[in-house]
Amino acid sequence: MTSGSLDQYLLQEDAQKFMGAFLAEHKKWLQRKPGGKQCDLSRLDLQGINLKNALLARAVLVGVHLQNATLEGADFSESDMFGAKLQGANLRRAKLKRTILRGVNLKNADLSHADLEDADFRGGLVLGESPEESLGMEQSDLSECLMDFARGQRAKFSNVDLSGASLREANLKGAELFGSDLSNVDLTGANLEDADLSDTRLTNAKLERTILKGARLANSMVSEDALARAEIDSDALGEINNLKLSIDLDTTGDFKSLPPELRTALAQHFEWLQSNGVRGSRAIIKSMSLRKLKLRRQNLTGVALYSCDLSDADLSFANLVLADLEKCNLMNANLAGALMFGTSLKGAFMSGADLSNAHVGAMPIFGADGKRTGKVRKTDMSTANLKDVKFEGVDMDGIVK
């Protein structure tokens, strides 16, 4: 029996009855027994189906519709669930170890006590000829998700919408959460040791007894009151934006030697960032020589540096989210580990630049009120000269080329 024949049964609205045969064939396939066949349920509509404790490890479920399905205790380990629709699904105690869950919609799903170790929840979108044929989401939606006591060591949640989710007592040690929306999330008692929380929105997050030892928190947005309740390394506090300026224009490194025009523009820019656009103004600099400038780990969110010379500049681990570096000369520049969600590098000359482990991908756009506009912007390197650029550790799928 094949997934094609399942379509016929679905037309008879009898999918539940015949799933047993598919699961039996898949079990034989996993055991390498005669008559086995890998289960492929891609794009099928299985809303509300009961697959409690089902064995679907290494199955193909690309774009499957499992809204409000009962999947408690099911084993999806190492399965491909790219673009799956799982809104409201019951995944309590489900096994999702090393599962591909890119571009999924898990809004209001129950993942409590689930095994999410090394799972990949990053965004992913494959465009079809029409919106109905497109697959996945640029930003995976895990908002209002219940993930209490989940085990998600080293899971990839970068640039994911986790707003309003509950992760009480969850184990997210070493997880990647950079650029994610964690506003109103409950992380009470959660273990985020060595996790990457850089550039996250932790507005109104509950951090009671949250373990943040060794966590990277560069440019994250979080209140002092919330941090006071967490277990955190003292040296990590200096990385946090905390709604304050991350650069002291009077004392920080090369800022003393910057051209007066740039110093003034950045001062206005940081006030603009801090006030969500109410005060100050965005820094827009054109055709300025900034060669060998040292801006390591600095917050340059939204800065516009059109056609500037940044050759040999040190921008490693800098926050360049939504920055415009169009037609800049970045020859041999150091951008290793930089946050580059939504950064525009159209037409830039980047020969020999180091982008090792830079964080790229789509960035949701927020309005002055702090709410989502529904728009996103991708890391754009179209028409850029990428000769000899170092891309080790970079998710190339997150770049428009």
N, C-alpha and C positions, 0 to 999 in steps of 0.2 A: 504494500500500500504506500502511496506517495503523497506528498503535500498537495499535488494536483488533484488527487482523488478526494482529498479532504474538502476541497472547494465544493465538490458535488454534495457532500454530506452537509456542508454549511448551508447550502441552498435549501436543504430540507430541514434546517434549523435543528439539527440533531448532532452538533459537534461534540457535545459532552459524551454521548453514547459511544462514539467511535474513537475518542482520544486514547482509550485503553490500548487499542491495537497499535497506534502510533508509538505510544510509550513502550510497549513490549518490543517492537522492532528496534527502537532506539537503544533499549537496554542490551539487546543482543549485539548491536553495533559497537557499543562501548566495551562489551566483553569479547568482541571479535569472533562472535559465533555466526554460523551460517544463517542466512535469512535476515541478518541485521541490516538496518538502514538508518543513517543519520536523520534525525528529525529536523525538518525545515518548515517552520510555520510563518515565514516571512510575509508581512503585510496582511495576514489573515485577521478577520474580525472575530475575536474570541472574548468580547466584553462579557464580564460577569461569570465566566467559566470557573469551575472548581477544579483546581490542579493541586490540591493540598498534598504535600509530601511527594510530589511527582519528581522523577529523575529526568532532568533535562540538561545535565552537564554536557558542555561542548555542543549544544544544539544551536541551530541558526534561527533566530527570532527577530530578524531585522524588520523594523517598522511594524511589528505585531501590535494589534489592539487588545490590550488586557485591562482596560479601565474597569475598576470595581471588581476585578477577579479575585478569587480566593487562591492565594499562592503560598499560604503558610507552610513553612517547612520544606518548600520545594528546593531542589538543587539545580541552580543555574550556573554552577562553577565553570569558568572559562567559556561561557556561551557568548555569542555575538548578538547583543540586544540593541544595536545601534538604532536610534530613533524610535525606540519602543514607546508606546503610549500606555502609561501605568497609573494614571490619575486615580486616586482613591483605592488602589489595590492593597490587599492584605498580604504583606510580605514578611510577616512576623517570623523570626527564626529562619528565614530563607538563606540559602547559601549562594552568595554572589562573589565568591573569591575569584579574583583575576577576570571578572566579567567585563566585557565591553558594553558600557552604558552611555556612550557619547550621544549628546543631543536628545536625551530622554525627557519625558514629562512624567514626573513622580509627584506632582502637586497633591497634597493631602494623603499621600500613601503612608502605610504603616510599615516601617522597616525596623521596628524595635527588636533588639536581640539578634538582628541579622548579621551575617558574616560578610563584610564588605572589604576584606583585606585585599589590597592591591587592585581594587576595582577602579575603572576609569569612567568618571562622570563628566568629563569636560564636554564643552559644546561641540556640535558637529552637524553640518547641514549639507545635504546633497540636493541641488536644485534640479527639478524636473521641468518638463515642458509647460506645466501649469502648477499653481500652488498646491493643488490636490495631489500631484505626483511627486512633490518635493518630500524629502525625508529628513527628519531630525529637526534640531533647533540650534541656532547660533549660540544660545546660552541655555544650558540644561536647567530645567525648572524643578527644584526640590523644595519650593516654598511650602510652608505649613506642614512639612513632612514630620512624621513621628519616628525618631531614630534613637530613642532611649536605649542605653545598654548595647548599642550596636558596636561591632568590632571592625574598625576601618583603618587599621594600621597601613600607612603608606598609600592610602587611596588618593586618587587625583580628583579634587573638587575645584580646580582653578577656574575662576570666572563663572562660578555657578551661582544661581539664585537660591540661597538657603534662608531667605528672610522668613521669620516667624517659625522656623523649624525648632523642634525639641530634640536636643542631643544630650540629655541628662545622663551622666555616668558613662557616656560613650568613650571608647578607646580610639582616638585618632592620632596616636603617636606617629610622628613622621609624615603626617598627611600633607598634601599640597592644597592650600586653600587661597593662594594669592589671587587678589583681584575679585574675590567673591563677596556677595552681599550677605552679611550675617546680621543685619539689623533685626532687632527684636528676637534674636535667637536665644534659646535657653541652653547654656553650656554648664549648668550646675554639676560639679563633680566630674566633669569630662577631663580626659587625659589628652592634652595637646602638646606633650613634650616633643621638642625638636620639629614641630610642625611649622610650615611656612604660611604665615598669616599677613604677609606684607601687602599693603594697599587694600586691605579689607575694610568694609564698613561694619563696624560693631556697635552702631548706634543703638542704645537701649538694650544691649545684650546683657544677659545674666551670667556673671562669671564667678559665682559663689563656689569656692573651693576648686576652681578650674586650674589644672596644672599647665602652666605655660613655661616651664623651665626649658631653656634652650630654644624656645620658639623664636622665629624671626617675625618681627612686628613693625618693620620699617614702613612708615607713612600710613599705618592703620589709623582708623578713626574710632576712638574709644574714649569713654569718660574716665576721669581719675577715680570717681566713686566705684565704678565697676572694677577697675584694676586693683583697687585696695582690697577687694575680696578674693582676688586670685592669688595663686602661688606662682610668683614670677621672679626671674633673675633681675637683680638691680641694674645690671648693665644693659638689659634689653629695653629698659624704660626710655633710654636716650634715642631709640629708633622710632618711637611712636609719635605720630603727628599730633594726636590728642587735641585737635582743633586749634593748634598753635603753629606759628611759623617754624619751619624746620631749618631755616637758614638765618643766622644772625649777621646782618650786613656789616656790622662794625668789627666783627672778630673772625669770621670764617675764611680761612685760607686765601685763595686768589681773588676774593671779592674786593679786597682793598685795591688791587691793581686793575680792576675792570674799568673799561671806559665809562665816564660819567653817564652817558646816555643809557648804557646797559644797566648800571646800578640803579638809576632812577626808575627805569622800566620794570626791573625785577621787584623793587620795593612796592610799586603800585600793583604788580601782579600778585604778590603774596597776600596783600590786603584784599584783592579781588577774590582769591581763592578762599581766604578765611571767612569772608562775608557772603560766600555764595553769589558773588557778582553784584552785591548791593553797593559796595564801596570799591575804590580803586579801579584799575582797568587791566585788561589782558596785555601781557607783554608781546609786542609785535616788532621784531627787529629784522631788518633787511640788509643783506650784503655786508655784514660786519665781519672783520677778521677776529676770530676767537681761537686761533690756532694754539694747540698745546694747553688749552684751558683745563683746569682741574675742577671737575664738578662731581667727583665720586660721592655716591650715596645722597645726592642732593635732590630736593623736591622741585621738579620742573614741570609739574602737571599742567598741561594746556598751553605751555609756552610756544610761541611762533617764532622760529628762527629761519626765515626764508632766505635761501641762497647764501647762507653764512659759511665761512671757512672754519670748520671744526676738525680739520686734519690733525691727527696725533693727539686729539683731546681725550681726556680721561672722564668718561661718563659711566664707568662701571658701577653697577647697582643703583644707578640714578633712577628716579621716578620720572619717566617720560610719557606717562599715560595721557593720551589725547593730545600730545605735543605735535606741532607741525615743523618738520625738518625738510620740507620739500626743496629739492635742488641744492641741498647743502653738500659741501665737500667734507666727507667723513673718511677720507683716505687714512688707513691705519689707526682709526679711532678705536678706543677701548670701550665697548658697550656690553662687556660680559656681565651677566646677571641683571641687566637693566630691566625695569618694568616698562614694557612697550605695548600695552594693550591699547589698540586704537591709534597708535602712532602713525603719522603719515610721513613716509620717506620717498614719495613719488619723485622720480627723476634724480635722486641723490647719487653722488659718486662715492661708493662705499668700498672701493678696491682695497683689500687687505685689512678691512675692519674686523674686529673680534666681537662676535655676538654670542659667544659660548654661553649656554644656559640662560640666555635672555628669555623673558616671559612675553609671549606674543599671543594675539588672538583678538576676538571681538570685545568691545567695551560698551556696556549699556550707557545711554546718555541720560543724565538726571537734570531736571529743571532747577530753577532758583529756589523752589520750595522743597528741594531734596527728594522729590518723587520722580519715578521713572517716566520718561517721555514715550517709551515704546520703541525708540530708535537705538541702533547700535552702530559702532564704527569699528572697522577692522584694521589690523596692522597692514599698512599698504606700502609695498615696495615695487609697485608697477613702474616700469621704465627706468628703474634704478640700475646702476652698474654694480653687479654683485660679484665681480671677479675676485677670486681668492678670499672671499669672506668666510670666516670661521663660524659654522652653524652647529657645532657639536652641542647636543642636548637641547636643541630648539625644535619645537613642534612646527614643522614646515606647513602643516595643514592650516595653521592659524595665520598664514601670511598670504596676502594678495600680491601676486607677482605678474 
